[in-house]
Amino acid sequence: MDKHNLNRRDFLGGLVAAAIATPTLLATSPARAADALPFAHGVASGDPLANRVILWTRVSASGDANPRVLWEVARDSGFTRVVRTGITRTNALRDFTVKVDVDGLAPDSIYHFRFTYNGARSTTGRTRTLPVATNAPVRLAVFSCSNFPAGYFHAYAEAARMSDLNAAVHLGDFIYEYARGGYASDDAAALGREVLPATECLTLADYRARHALYRTDPGLRALCASVPLIAVWDDHEVANNAYVSGAANHTAGVEGDYATRRNAALKAYHEWMPIRTPDTSDLRKIYRSFDFADVLSLHMLETRHIARTVQLSEGNFVGPDGIDAPTLYAAANASSRRLIGEEQLAWLRERMTASTATWQVLGQQVLMGRMDMPAAIGLGQISITGYQRLTEKASTRPAELTRAERYILAQPVIPKSMDAWSGYGFERESVLGVARDLDRNLVVLAGDTHNAWANDLLDDGGVPVGVEFATPGVSSPGMEVTSRTDDPAAVARWMTANVPHLKYAETGHRGFMVVTATREECRADWHFVSTVKSPTYEFFAGGSLRTLPGAHHRTLIPAA
């Protein structure tokens, strides 16, 4: 059993946190912490429905070209009440992964599952089917951006200890494609977390090896064995800042054909993730829905490979007097720009029309909130602290402003990221319009930025349509690294005071959030870890916000 030594003390601005002496499993190296062969990569479940769920594992069976695997599902962890069982085979064509879509299960029920190969048994996993009727809250742990060399996956480990979750939702960047020594790898050697393969992922073998490496992390294996996973990809499952025909981190002619690379990455993803493949003829079509009784409908979207137009570059709109904001906004809002595409938008409209759930929740990758900031900050020309000092100088000693300082202050506001929905304003308005016209209570989940946010979502006419809860990264560094001169707490205070519609920010820690929905409210509770650079860490609670149903309540309010 994992052992915790709990000490109570003040932590970060008066928050009371539990100081956790890391369990023995987390203290070991990834290789030593791996499950015993032949199930070294653990077990997982995913894509739960009311009567079925995907079960997953991988068989490491050297010399056996066609392993024969027994799977079992039981009501109890001792497997005295087995309800479903079967035999399946795997092979090198699917990288010896095993995926079984088990049906005939009861709604809103907890099951235990395991695999057996050649007399050896896997770890026992725990999964749960979706409710068809419930008076209980629906609870989802939400994750994004888990970068192996950046640090330990403590966020996964903490969520695995929560026994009341219906599912874990991953919004993308489950793996990263970079070579050893690449992004966020400064401490990888010291942590024993250098990537495999050592080169950047380009081929099917590369992406398979990277997925295999990530599943040596004990926190990830613990999460996957404890709760069903509902996941979509973002860009790093293929390459940074991916779009429909390329990626910023793909050099055509040097790194091969992009479509070949993308297809290899998506094949590995479908092999290694416990997801149901909606369209085997087009692996890009990963969008799908999950209904948690009449409380919550979760619609998982694809925003990278089906339709996304190449991202705009702010640098293309800079002239002698600075950035041309009107032209930038006009380009970003052009009707030709696509993020999800007409077919997926029509599917979303159909799903939201048919749903009777109180909450319509979008599980997707990038921020939908407008998040407009002074251009000098957004372009990295000045820190937030520096900008604060400059505005104070302008109000108290304007005659002392230099020409460069006046230039910075004269710059307009621009979107924080053109990779987010702000770079695709027409489709953002289309999605918001669907929720508004159907009179649905919209909650958008987002990841990607590595930091925690919450936004009110308003349409172009200023009508409140819904809210956005954004989860921090599991391990990928956030603004505390990109804005090294700024105190994270000061950044959060400045942003919530100066960015319209932004109601919550935490820019200093990694973690996850738990979204809890009832017919009466939908709330987010953020959870953080003190560090991902050490096997020992502290786990503490962050902010909490909620929203209420009904056309007159579609904004964020403090949690009760």
C-alpha positions as CSV (number, residue, x, y, z in Angstrom):
1,M,0.0,0.0,0.0
2,D,1.1,3.6,-0.7
3,K,2.0,5.4,2.5
4,H,1.5,9.1,3.1
5,N,3.0,11.2,5.9
6,L,0.6,14.1,6.2
7,N,1.7,17.4,7.8
8,R,-0.5,20.5,7.9
9,R,1.1,23.9,7.4
10,D,0.5,27.2,5.6
11,F,1.4,27.1,1.9
12,L,1.4,29.8,-0.7
13,G,-0.6,32.7,0.4
14,G,-2.3,31.1,3.3
15,L,-3.5,27.9,1.6
16,V,-3.4,24.9,3.8
17,A,-1.9,21.9,2.0
18,A,-1.1,18.3,2.6
19,A,2.6,17.7,2.5
20,I,2.9,14.2,1.0
21,A,5.9,12.0,1.4
22,T,6.0,10.5,-2.0
23,P,5.0,6.8,-2.2
24,T,7.7,4.3,-2.8
25,L,6.4,3.7,-6.4
26,L,6.9,7.3,-7.3
27,A,10.3,7.4,-5.8
28,T,11.7,4.8,-8.1
29,S,13.1,5.3,-11.6
30,P,10.6,4.8,-14.5
31,A,12.3,1.6,-15.5
32,R,12.2,0.1,-12.0
33,A,8.7,1.3,-11.4
34,A,7.3,-0.5,-14.5
35,D,4.9,-3.4,-14.1
36,A,6.3,-6.8,-14.5
37,L,6.6,-8.3,-17.9
38,P,4.7,-9.2,-20.1
39,F,2.4,-6.2,-19.1
40,A,5.2,-3.6,-18.5
41,H,3.0,-0.7,-19.7
42,G,0.1,-1.3,-17.4
43,V,-3.6,-1.5,-18.1
44,A,-6.1,1.2,-19.1
45,S,-9.8,1.6,-19.9
46,G,-11.5,4.3,-21.9
47,D,-14.4,5.7,-23.9
48,P,-17.0,4.5,-21.4
49,L,-20.6,4.3,-22.5
50,A,-23.6,3.1,-20.4
51,N,-23.2,-0.5,-21.4
52,R,-19.6,-0.8,-22.7
53,V,-16.0,0.3,-22.3
54,I,-12.7,-0.1,-24.0
55,L,-10.0,-2.2,-22.2
56,W,-6.4,-1.7,-23.1
57,T,-3.0,-3.2,-22.4
58,R,0.2,-4.2,-24.3
59,V,1.9,-7.5,-24.3
60,S,5.7,-7.6,-24.3
61,A,6.2,-11.2,-25.5
62,S,9.5,-11.6,-27.3
63,G,9.4,-14.4,-29.8
64,D,5.6,-14.7,-29.9
65,A,4.3,-13.3,-33.1
66,N,0.7,-13.7,-32.2
67,P,0.1,-13.6,-28.4
68,R,-3.1,-15.0,-27.2
69,V,-4.5,-12.9,-24.3
70,L,-7.3,-13.6,-21.9
71,W,-9.3,-10.7,-20.6
72,E,-11.7,-10.7,-17.6
73,V,-14.2,-8.2,-16.2
74,A,-15.6,-8.7,-12.7
75,R,-17.8,-6.9,-10.2
76,D,-15.2,-7.3,-7.5
77,S,-11.4,-6.9,-7.3
78,G,-11.1,-10.6,-6.2
79,F,-12.8,-11.7,-9.5
80,T,-15.2,-14.0,-7.7
81,R,-18.0,-12.4,-9.8
82,V,-16.8,-12.4,-13.3
83,V,-19.4,-11.0,-15.7
84,R,-17.5,-10.9,-19.0
85,T,-14.5,-12.7,-20.3
86,G,-12.9,-13.5,-23.7
87,I,-9.7,-14.2,-25.6
88,T,-8.1,-11.9,-28.1
89,R,-4.9,-11.9,-30.1
90,T,-2.5,-9.2,-31.0
91,N,0.6,-8.8,-33.3
92,A,3.3,-6.5,-34.6
93,L,0.8,-4.7,-36.9
94,R,-0.7,-3.1,-33.8
95,D,2.5,-2.9,-31.8
96,F,1.3,-5.8,-29.7
97,T,-1.3,-3.6,-28.1
98,V,-4.7,-5.1,-27.0
99,K,-8.0,-3.2,-27.2
100,V,-11.2,-4.9,-26.4
101,D,-14.6,-3.2,-26.6
102,V,-16.5,-5.0,-23.8
103,D,-20.3,-4.8,-24.0
104,G,-23.2,-6.1,-22.0
105,L,-22.3,-4.0,-18.9
106,A,-24.7,-2.3,-16.5
107,P,-25.0,1.5,-16.4
108,D,-23.2,3.6,-13.7
109,S,-21.3,0.6,-12.4
110,I,-17.8,0.0,-11.2
111,Y,-16.0,-3.0,-12.7
112,H,-12.5,-4.5,-12.3
113,F,-10.6,-6.0,-15.2
114,R,-7.3,-7.8,-15.9
115,F,-5.4,-9.6,-18.6
116,T,-3.5,-12.9,-18.6
117,Y,-0.9,-14.1,-21.1
118,N,1.1,-17.3,-20.8
119,G,0.1,-17.7,-17.1
120,A,1.1,-14.2,-16.2
121,R,-1.5,-11.7,-15.0
122,S,-1.6,-8.0,-15.4
123,T,-2.2,-5.3,-12.8
124,T,-6.0,-5.2,-11.9
125,G,-7.7,-2.1,-13.4
126,R,-10.8,-0.4,-12.2
127,T,-13.3,1.2,-14.6
128,R,-16.8,2.7,-14.6
129,T,-19.7,2.9,-17.1
130,L,-21.8,6.0,-17.7
131,P,-25.0,6.7,-15.9
132,V,-28.4,6.8,-17.6
133,A,-30.1,8.2,-14.6
134,T,-28.5,9.8,-11.6
135,N,-29.0,12.1,-8.7
136,A,-25.2,12.0,-7.9
137,P,-22.8,14.6,-9.2
138,V,-20.8,13.9,-12.3
139,R,-17.1,14.4,-11.6
140,L,-14.4,14.6,-14.3
141,A,-10.6,15.1,-13.7
142,V,-9.3,17.2,-16.6
143,F,-5.7,17.1,-17.8
144,S,-3.4,18.5,-20.5
145,C,0.2,18.8,-21.6
146,S,2.2,16.0,-20.0
147,N,5.8,16.3,-21.1
148,F,8.0,13.4,-19.9
149,P,11.4,15.2,-19.7
150,A,9.9,18.3,-18.0
151,G,9.2,16.4,-14.8
152,Y,7.2,13.8,-12.9
153,F,3.5,13.2,-13.6
154,H,2.4,13.9,-10.0
155,A,-0.9,15.3,-11.2
156,Y,-1.9,11.9,-12.6
157,A,-0.9,10.2,-9.3
158,E,-3.0,12.5,-7.2
159,A,-6.1,12.1,-9.4
160,A,-5.7,8.3,-9.2
161,R,-6.2,8.6,-5.5
162,M,-9.7,10.1,-6.0
163,S,-12.2,7.4,-5.8
164,D,-15.3,9.3,-6.8
165,L,-14.4,10.3,-10.4
166,N,-16.6,9.2,-13.3
167,A,-13.8,9.6,-15.8
168,A,-10.5,11.3,-16.6
169,V,-10.5,13.7,-19.6
170,H,-7.3,14.4,-21.4
171,L,-7.3,17.4,-23.8
172,G,-4.1,16.7,-25.6
173,D,-0.4,16.8,-25.7
174,F,-0.4,13.4,-24.0
175,I,3.1,13.0,-25.5
176,Y,5.6,15.4,-27.0
177,E,7.6,14.7,-30.2
178,Y,10.9,16.6,-29.5
179,A,14.3,15.0,-29.6
180,R,16.4,14.5,-26.5
181,G,17.6,17.9,-25.3
182,G,14.6,19.6,-26.9
183,Y,11.8,21.6,-25.3
184,A,11.6,21.6,-21.5
185,S,14.5,19.0,-21.2
186,D,16.9,21.1,-19.1
187,D,16.5,18.7,-16.1
188,A,15.7,15.5,-17.9
189,A,19.1,13.8,-17.4
190,A,19.2,14.6,-13.7
191,L,15.6,13.3,-13.3
192,G,16.3,10.2,-15.3
193,R,13.7,11.2,-17.8
194,E,15.5,11.6,-21.1
195,V,13.3,10.7,-24.1
196,L,13.3,7.6,-26.2
197,P,14.0,7.5,-29.1
198,A,16.7,10.1,-28.6
199,T,15.8,11.7,-32.0
200,E,12.6,13.6,-32.8
201,C,9.6,11.4,-33.6
202,L,9.1,11.1,-37.3
203,T,8.2,7.5,-38.1
204,L,5.7,5.0,-36.8
205,A,8.4,3.2,-34.8
206,D,9.4,6.6,-33.2
207,Y,5.9,7.5,-32.0
208,R,5.3,3.9,-30.7
209,A,8.6,4.1,-28.7
210,R,7.6,7.5,-27.3
211,H,4.2,6.3,-26.2
212,A,5.9,3.3,-24.6
213,L,8.3,5.5,-22.7
214,Y,5.5,7.7,-21.3
215,R,3.8,4.6,-19.9
216,T,6.8,3.9,-17.7
217,D,5.7,6.8,-15.5
218,P,4.0,5.3,-12.4
219,G,1.6,8.2,-12.0
220,L,0.3,7.7,-15.5
221,R,-0.1,4.0,-15.1
222,A,-1.9,4.5,-11.8
223,L,-4.4,6.9,-13.3
224,C,-5.1,4.7,-16.3
225,A,-5.6,1.7,-14.0
226,S,-8.1,3.6,-11.7
227,V,-10.5,5.4,-13.9
228,P,-11.7,5.4,-17.6
229,L,-9.9,7.8,-19.9
230,I,-11.6,10.0,-22.5
231,A,-9.0,11.7,-24.6
232,V,-8.3,13.8,-27.7
233,W,-5.0,14.9,-29.1
234,D,-3.6,18.4,-29.6
235,D,-0.5,19.2,-31.7
236,H,2.4,17.5,-30.0
237,E,1.1,14.0,-30.5
238,V,2.3,14.8,-34.1
239,A,4.3,18.1,-34.2
240,N,4.2,21.5,-32.6
241,N,1.5,23.9,-34.0
242,A,0.1,21.4,-36.4
243,Y,-2.5,22.4,-38.9
244,V,-4.3,20.6,-41.7
245,S,-1.3,20.3,-44.1
246,G,1.7,20.8,-42.0
247,A,3.2,22.0,-38.7
248,A,5.6,24.6,-37.4
249,N,7.8,21.8,-36.2
250,H,8.0,20.0,-39.5
251,T,10.5,20.8,-42.2
252,A,9.3,19.6,-45.5
253,G,12.1,17.9,-47.6
254,V,14.2,17.4,-44.5
255,E,11.8,15.5,-42.2
256,G,9.9,13.7,-45.0
257,D,6.4,14.0,-46.2
258,Y,4.2,15.6,-43.5
259,A,1.1,13.5,-44.3
260,T,3.1,10.3,-43.9
261,R,4.5,11.6,-40.5
262,R,1.0,12.6,-39.3
263,N,-0.6,9.3,-40.3
264,A,2.1,7.4,-38.5
265,A,1.6,9.4,-35.3
266,L,-2.1,9.0,-35.4
267,K,-1.9,5.3,-36.0
268,A,0.4,5.0,-32.9
269,Y,-2.1,7.1,-30.9
270,H,-5.0,4.9,-31.8
271,E,-2.9,1.8,-30.9
272,W,-1.7,3.1,-27.5
273,M,-4.7,5.0,-26.2
274,P,-7.9,3.3,-24.8
275,I,-10.2,5.0,-27.3
276,R,-12.8,3.9,-29.7
277,T,-11.9,4.7,-33.3
278,P,-15.0,6.4,-34.8
279,D,-13.8,6.0,-38.5
280,T,-11.1,3.4,-39.3
281,S,-10.8,4.8,-42.8
282,D,-9.8,8.3,-41.5
283,L,-8.0,8.3,-38.2
284,R,-8.2,12.1,-38.0
285,K,-12.0,11.9,-37.2
286,I,-11.6,11.5,-33.4
287,Y,-14.6,13.7,-32.4
288,R,-17.2,11.8,-30.4
289,S,-19.8,12.4,-27.6
290,F,-20.5,10.9,-24.1
291,D,-23.7,11.3,-22.3
292,F,-23.7,11.3,-18.5
293,A,-27.5,10.8,-18.0
294,D,-29.4,14.1,-18.2
295,V,-26.7,16.0,-16.3
296,L,-23.8,16.4,-18.8
297,S,-23.1,15.7,-22.4
298,L,-19.4,15.8,-23.2
299,H,-18.5,16.5,-26.9
300,M,-14.8,15.9,-27.7
301,L,-13.6,18.0,-30.6
302,E,-10.7,17.7,-33.1
303,T,-9.0,21.1,-33.8
304,R,-5.7,20.1,-35.5
305,H,-5.7,17.8,-38.5
306,I,-9.2,17.8,-40.1
307,A,-9.7,21.4,-41.0
308,R,-7.4,23.9,-39.2
309,T,-6.1,26.7,-41.5
310,V,-2.4,27.5,-41.0
311,Q,-1.9,29.9,-38.0
312,L,-1.5,33.6,-38.6
313,S,1.8,35.2,-37.6
314,E,1.5,38.5,-35.7
315,G,4.8,39.6,-37.2
316,N,3.2,39.8,-40.6
317,F,1.0,42.7,-39.3
318,V,3.8,44.9,-37.9
319,G,4.6,48.1,-39.6
320,P,6.6,51.3,-38.9
321,D,4.1,52.4,-36.2
322,G,3.8,49.0,-34.6
323,I,1.3,46.3,-35.0
324,D,-1.8,46.9,-37.2
325,A,-4.4,45.6,-34.9
326,P,-7.5,46.3,-37.1
327,T,-6.0,44.3,-40.0
328,L,-4.9,41.5,-37.7
329,Y,-8.4,41.2,-36.3
330,A,-10.0,41.3,-39.7
331,A,-7.7,38.5,-40.9
332,A,-8.3,36.4,-37.8
333,N,-12.1,36.7,-38.1
334,A,-12.2,36.0,-41.9
335,S,-14.9,33.5,-42.8
336,S,-12.3,31.4,-44.7
337,R,-10.4,30.5,-41.6
338,R,-11.3,27.0,-40.2
339,L,-10.5,25.3,-36.9
340,I,-13.0,22.4,-36.8
341,G,-14.6,22.6,-40.2
342,E,-18.2,22.6,-41.5
343,E,-18.7,18.8,-41.2
344,Q,-17.6,18.7,-37.5
345,L,-19.6,21.8,-36.7
346,A,-22.7,20.2,-38.2
347,W,-22.1,17.1,-36.1
348,L,-21.7,19.3,-33.0
349,R,-25.0,21.1,-33.8
350,E,-26.7,17.7,-34.2
351,R,-25.4,16.3,-31.0
352,M,-26.3,19.4,-29.0
353,T,-29.8,19.5,-30.5
354,A,-30.4,15.9,-29.6
355,S,-29.0,16.1,-26.0
356,T,-31.3,16.6,-23.1
357,A,-28.5,17.2,-20.6
358,T,-28.4,20.3,-18.5
359,W,-24.7,21.0,-19.5
360,Q,-23.2,20.9,-22.9
361,V,-19.5,20.5,-22.4
362,L,-16.8,20.8,-25.1
363,G,-13.7,18.8,-24.5
364,Q,-11.1,20.5,-26.8
365,Q,-7.6,21.8,-26.9
366,V,-7.1,25.6,-27.1
367,L,-8.5,28.6,-25.3
368,M,-11.8,29.9,-26.6
369,G,-11.8,33.0,-24.3
370,R,-10.8,36.2,-26.0
371,M,-7.7,36.8,-23.8
372,D,-6.7,40.1,-25.5
373,M,-3.5,41.7,-24.1
374,P,-1.3,44.8,-24.8
375,A,0.7,43.9,-27.9
376,A,4.1,44.6,-26.2
377,I,3.3,42.0,-23.6
378,G,1.9,39.5,-26.1
379,L,4.9,39.8,-28.4
380,G,7.4,39.5,-25.5
381,Q,8.7,43.1,-25.8
382,I,8.2,43.8,-22.1
383,S,7.2,41.8,-19.1
384,I,4.0,42.3,-17.2
385,T,5.9,43.8,-14.3
386,G,7.7,46.1,-16.6
387,Y,4.5,47.2,-18.3
388,Q,2.9,47.9,-14.9
389,R,5.9,50.1,-14.0
390,L,5.6,51.8,-17.3
391,T,1.9,52.6,-16.9
392,E,2.6,54.0,-13.4
393,K,5.4,56.2,-14.8
394,A,3.0,57.4,-17.5
395,S,0.4,58.4,-14.9
396,T,2.9,60.1,-12.5
397,R,5.8,61.3,-14.6
398,P,4.7,61.4,-18.2
399,A,7.3,63.9,-19.2
400,E,10.0,61.4,-18.4
401,L,8.8,58.8,-20.8
402,T,11.3,57.9,-23.5
403,R,10.4,57.5,-27.2
404,A,10.6,53.7,-26.8
405,E,8.4,53.7,-23.8
406,R,5.8,55.9,-25.5
407,Y,5.9,53.4,-28.5
408,I,5.2,50.5,-26.2
409,L,2.3,52.3,-24.5
410,A,0.8,53.3,-27.8
411,Q,0.5,49.7,-29.0
412,P,-3.0,48.2,-29.1
413,V,-4.3,45.0,-27.6
414,I,-4.1,41.8,-29.6
415,P,-5.0,38.2,-28.9
416,K,-2.7,36.3,-26.6
417,S,-2.3,33.5,-29.1
418,M,-3.2,33.1,-32.8
419,D,-3.0,29.4,-32.4
420,A,-6.1,29.5,-30.1
421,W,-9.7,30.3,-31.1
422,S,-8.8,34.0,-31.3
423,G,-7.0,33.2,-34.6
424,Y,-10.2,31.6,-35.9
425,G,-12.9,34.1,-34.8
426,F,-15.5,33.1,-37.4
427,E,-15.7,29.5,-36.2
428,R,-15.6,30.6,-32.6
429,E,-18.7,32.7,-33.3
430,S,-20.3,29.8,-35.1
431,V,-19.8,27.4,-32.1
432,L,-21.0,30.0,-29.7
433,G,-24.0,30.7,-32.0
434,V,-25.0,27.0,-31.9
435,A,-25.2,27.1,-28.1
436,R,-26.9,30.5,-28.0
437,D,-29.5,29.6,-30.7
438,L,-30.3,26.2,-29.0
439,D,-30.5,27.9,-25.6
440,R,-27.9,25.4,-24.2
441,N,-25.8,25.8,-21.1
442,L,-22.3,25.8,-22.6
443,V,-19.1,24.8,-20.7
444,V,-15.8,24.8,-22.7
445,L,-12.8,22.8,-21.4
446,A,-9.4,23.9,-22.6
447,G,-5.7,23.0,-22.1
448,D,-2.7,23.8,-24.2
449,T,-1.3,26.8,-22.3
450,H,0.1,24.9,-19.3
451,N,-1.6,27.3,-17.0
452,A,-5.0,27.5,-15.3
453,W,-7.7,30.0,-16.5
454,A,-11.4,30.6,-16.4
455,N,-13.2,32.9,-18.8
456,D,-16.7,34.2,-19.4
457,L,-17.6,33.5,-23.1
458,L,-19.5,36.2,-24.9
459,D,-20.5,36.3,-28.5
460,D,-19.6,39.2,-30.8
461,G,-22.7,41.0,-29.7
462,G,-21.6,40.9,-26.0
463,V,-24.2,38.3,-25.1
464,P,-23.0,35.8,-22.4
465,V,-23.2,32.3,-23.9
466,G,-21.2,30.1,-21.5
467,V,-18.0,29.7,-19.6
468,E,-14.5,28.2,-20.1
469,F,-12.5,26.2,-17.6
470,A,-8.8,25.7,-18.6
471,T,-6.6,23.1,-16.9
472,P,-2.9,23.6,-16.1
473,G,-0.3,21.3,-17.6
474,V,0.6,18.1,-16.0
475,S,4.3,18.9,-16.3
476,S,5.0,21.3,-19.2
477,P,6.3,24.6,-17.9
478,G,4.0,27.7,-17.9
479,M,4.3,31.4,-17.7
480,E,6.6,31.1,-14.6
481,V,9.3,30.1,-17.1
482,T,8.3,32.2,-20.2
483,S,8.0,35.3,-18.0
484,R,10.9,34.7,-15.6
485,T,11.0,38.3,-14.4
486,D,7.4,38.2,-13.2
487,D,6.1,36.9,-10.0
488,P,3.4,34.4,-10.9
489,A,1.0,35.7,-8.3
490,A,1.5,39.2,-9.6
491,V,0.9,38.0,-13.1
492,A,-2.4,36.4,-12.1
493,R,-3.6,39.5,-10.3
494,W,-2.7,41.8,-13.3
495,M,-4.3,39.5,-15.9
496,T,-7.6,39.1,-14.0
497,A,-7.7,42.8,-13.5
498,N,-6.8,43.8,-17.1
499,V,-7.9,41.0,-19.5
500,P,-11.7,41.4,-20.1
501,H,-13.8,38.4,-19.2
502,L,-10.9,36.6,-17.5
503,K,-12.1,35.5,-14.0
504,Y,-9.3,33.2,-12.8
505,A,-5.6,32.7,-13.5
506,E,-2.9,30.6,-11.8
507,T,0.4,30.8,-13.7
508,G,2.9,29.2,-11.4
509,H,2.2,25.6,-10.9
510,R,1.3,22.3,-12.7
511,G,-1.7,20.2,-11.8
512,F,-5.2,19.4,-13.0
513,M,-8.8,20.4,-12.4
514,V,-11.9,18.6,-11.4
515,V,-15.2,19.6,-13.0
516,T,-18.3,18.7,-11.0
517,A,-21.7,18.9,-12.6
518,T,-25.2,18.6,-11.2
519,R,-28.5,19.8,-12.6
520,E,-28.1,22.9,-10.3
521,E,-24.5,24.0,-11.1
522,C,-21.3,23.2,-12.9
523,R,-18.1,24.0,-11.1
524,A,-14.3,23.7,-11.5
525,D,-11.8,23.1,-8.7
526,W,-8.2,23.5,-9.5
527,H,-5.5,21.3,-7.9
528,F,-1.8,21.9,-8.0
529,V,1.5,20.3,-7.1
530,S,4.4,22.4,-5.7
531,T,7.0,20.9,-8.1
532,V,7.4,18.4,-10.9
533,K,11.2,18.4,-10.5
534,S,11.4,16.2,-7.4
535,P,9.9,12.8,-6.4
536,T,8.6,14.6,-3.2
537,Y,6.1,17.4,-3.5
538,E,3.1,19.1,-1.9
539,F,-0.4,18.8,-3.2
540,F,-2.7,21.7,-2.6
541,A,-6.0,23.2,-3.6
542,G,-6.3,26.2,-5.9
543,G,-9.3,28.3,-6.9
544,S,-12.9,27.2,-7.4
545,L,-15.6,28.8,-9.7
546,R,-19.0,27.7,-10.8
547,T,-21.8,28.6,-13.2
548,L,-25.6,28.1,-13.0
549,P,-28.0,27.0,-15.7
550,G,-30.3,29.3,-17.6
551,A,-30.0,32.1,-20.1
552,H,-29.6,34.7,-17.3
553,H,-26.8,32.8,-15.4
554,R,-24.2,31.9,-18.1
555,T,-21.3,33.6,-16.3
556,L,-18.8,32.6,-13.7
557,I,-19.5,33.2,-10.0
558,P,-17.7,32.2,-6.8
559,A,-18.1,28.6,-5.7
560,A,-20.4,28.2,-2.7
